[in-house]
Amino acid sequence: MHHSILEGLSVHATSFKMIPAPYKSRLVLLSSNVKVPQPIMSFPWNSLNLLGQGFLVVPRLGCSCRCAYSSLSSSSSIFMGQHNRRKNGLSKSQLLFSTTPPTIYHDNNDHFNKTLSSQSTSEHPLDDNDSNFDKFNSSNNNKKSHDLDEIATLDNPIMSHPETYDPIKTQQNILKAAQWNQGTGSQGKWNPKFCHQAVTAYIHHLQYLLSLKNTSHPPSEQETDSIDHLPLPLLQRAKQTLLSSHTTERALKAMIKMNLDTHHLSKSVRNLERLIGNIGMTPLTDRLSLRLLEANGKAGNIGRTISLLKLRKVKGYTPIPKEFHYAIQSIVSAGLYLRKNRNVFLREDQQPEIDNPTRWLDAILVNMNDRGVELDTKMANQMLDCYCSTGRSGKALHFFYKISREYVDNVNDDDGKNVTVTLDEMKDARDSFGAAVVEDDIPRDIKSQMPVFQNRKAKVRMKMRQHMPPYYKLPSEIKLNGDLVKRPNREELISRLKWEKEKDFSLSLTAAFAFADSLTHGACGHGPIQLDLTSWNILIKACCYRGALWRAMEILNDTLPKNGIQPDTFSYNTILAGLARVGDKDFMRDMLTTMTNSNIALDKYTIQALVDGYLNAGDISGAVTLVQDMFNQHHILPPYTTHLKIIEFALGNELIYEAKRQVYFLQQIWKYSPKQSDSKEFQRIMFLTQKNPKLSKSSLQRLFAYFGEELTDEDFF
């Protein structure tokens, strides 16, 4: 159970009465004036609607003060208090009863980072004898981490049964877990479970060693560089096994192979570093520091990777391009949360600073220049792509539909008993969650496969919104008005392209173009870089992600020809995907005509973008026809998920005929047999589509049943 330390929490007694009995045992009830330093409280997320106004969200202890939410990716617990709201300037309405957390990104580097940063920027950051993690992280030795104390309280079998301490076997498992396919070669399979078990056992052994060290007397200054002062031979031998640089490096490699999501990998890497730093007996080597860079880069710990780059510079380690790729990867990984959970209703200047990664990219460029590493176009493009790593902003999106539920069960009274009502009453009935109740005439075998909501079977339905996006988001509408628009809350007319080039339109987009321009003139001591097609495609993507479609088309139609560069399929697909997000199918048809007239090859992502635009605009019949026409004219199929998406939209809108039209098209693909005139690539795509289990007869029948509809054998050839 995750817990949070509450500081000065006031709980209303009336709110406490509303909390279900099973949860009361987990709460600490305080009077309105009593201050208790460390009460502990936790309760499930679904009890939030029972709480009164006496609670505020507070981050779990151990999180950075920048994080105004508990660092849980999929937890069912939320933590209440009023500790960090004032620090972050967040209002109660921003934190209370929110279904998505406020901004979190993985630059929440703890005192570990601060130690590294201060050491790396001092006049003499590390002398020649500073090769151990204990000196390299001296602040960790002076002040124990609460996370380590929390970890020590977990169920560690070695703590209660020291005889199970087996460093040799643990080291062997770590070395095996770090190998490709865990040493089984190309004939074997990747086993994340084994990697997890090996790393967990390694962590348990490190905790046991740390407990041994903490129970011993601190060494004197004369004993610091010797192992004779260690209290037990156990610690002496561990310096050559579990605490060796090689084993630690392999443990980090195995941790990367555990298939953790970014957040949990970030936490695991930091916890392992704290353990090693508190034990303080592991020498820091070139290879270990490089592995630390890789682990922190994939975990999204930006500040940590920048500090490690500075440390490698101070140590005089030979620079290699790979370490700078890891640093760039840390920015991409840190943007993953925002890419999935961005609050599109906030202005861009209210978004987390990871939305504009310029300062971290400059730090990487400075480190490269100081160490004599030349910047090439490939790495410059990777840096530019960081501006697209945080996903789309609200200007690039529109909500075209909402999902609703229609109960197919009988209406229940407050005691849970069935209530007999007439058919008219059932059709008009609505429960407290706003889900309509419909007539229950669904076959039992179909009903058993339908989803359950609030312990009742429900039909999933999609309700398309009546209004389209604002006209200034649609290039086809702007084109009719002479490219002039009225900005929100302003009366004067302005060119849409001029508006998109203003700094206030998108700070992140402005920073992306400024960074690209600095690369062409020589940034941070490097020579000028010539932007290639990939560079401009990235800038097109950045424009589409920020809703600047006119600026993207200016690059496509003007900038690329001026630089003697021919746009490719990716250039058009990116803009088509941006148009699909706002449902501008008219302009998409014009772009498709331009592609075919310019002999730009179409691919599956072209069809996917076109279908998405049609579906967002509510033209489901047109989407089905489009897929069939593109297959007949160009021999192109979209990704298999597009077929399923069309069927889901049709069923959600109760267009059963259109859903069966798409199923009929899939059956035609099943009957395909290769021809000599067909290319090998086309034959391969057809074969994969035919054998795809998600598009099989049984899968399609289950999909129909999920929406409460029946797909019988009569619907198949």
Sequence and secondary structure as in RCSB ss.txt:
>XXXX:A:sequence
MHHSILEGLSVHATSFKMIPAPYKSRLVLLSSNVKVPQPIMSFPWNSLNLLGQGFLVVPRLGCSCRCAYSSLSSS
SSIFMGQHNRRKNGLSKSQLLFSTTPPTIYHDNNDHFNKTLSSQSTSEHPLDDNDSNFDKFNSSNNNKKSHDLDE
IATLDNPIMSHPETYDPIKTQQNILKAAQWNQGTGSQGKWNPKFCHQAVTAYIHHLQYLLSLKNTSHPPSEQETD
SIDHLPLPLLQRAKQTLLSSHTTERALKAMIKMNLDTHHLSKSVRNLERLIGNIGMTPLTDRLSLRLLEANGKAG
NIGRTISLLKLRKVKGYTPIPKEFHYAIQSIVSAGLYLRKNRNVFLREDQQPEIDNPTRWLDAILVNMNDRGVEL
DTKMANQMLDCYCSTGRSGKALHFFYKISREYVDNVNDDDGKNVTVTLDEMKDARDSFGAAVVEDDIPRDIKSQM
PVFQNRKAKVRMKMRQHMPPYYKLPSEIKLNGDLVKRPNREELISRLKWEKEKDFSLSLTAAFAFADSLTHGACG
HGPIQLDLTSWNILIKACCYRGALWRAMEILNDTLPKNGIQPDTFSYNTILAGLARVGDKDFMRDMLTTMTNSNI
ALDKYTIQALVDGYLNAGDISGAVTLVQDMFNQHHILPPYTTHLKIIEFALGNELIYEAKRQVYFLQQIWKYSPK
QSDSKEFQRIMFLTQKNPKLSKSSLQRLFAYFGEELTDEDFF
>XXXX:A:secstr
   EE SS    HHHHHHS HHHHTT     TT   S  EE EEGGGGGG  TT  B   TTS TT  S   SS 
SEE B SSSHHHHT  HHHHTT SS S   S    HHHHHHHHHHHSSS   TT  BHHHHTHHHHHS  HHHHH
HHTS  HHHH GGG  HHHHHHHHHHHTSGGGGTGGGS   HHHHHHHHHHHHHHHHHHHHHHHHS    GGGTT
 STT SSHHHHHHTTTTTSHHHHHHHHHHHHTT   HHHHHHHHHHHHHHHHHH   B  HHHHHHHHHHHHHHT
 HHHHHHHHHHHHHHT    HHHHHHHHHHHHHHTHHHHHH  TTS GGGS GGGS HHHHHHHHHHHHHTT   
 HHHHHHHHHGGGTT   GGG    EEEEEEE S  B TTS B    HHHHHH B TT  EE      HHHHTTS
 EETTEEEEEEEEE SS   GGG HHHHHHTTTEEE TT  SEEEHHHHHHSGGG HHHHHHHHHHHHHHH STT
       HHHHHHHHHHHHHTT HHHHHHIIIIIHHHTT    HHHHHHHHHHHHHTT HHHHHHHHHHHHHTT 
   HHHHHHHHHHHHHTT HHHHHHHHHHHHHHH     HHHHHHHHHHHHHTT HHHHHHHHHHHHHHHT    
TTS HHHHHHHHHHHH GGGSHHHHHHHHHHTT    GGG  
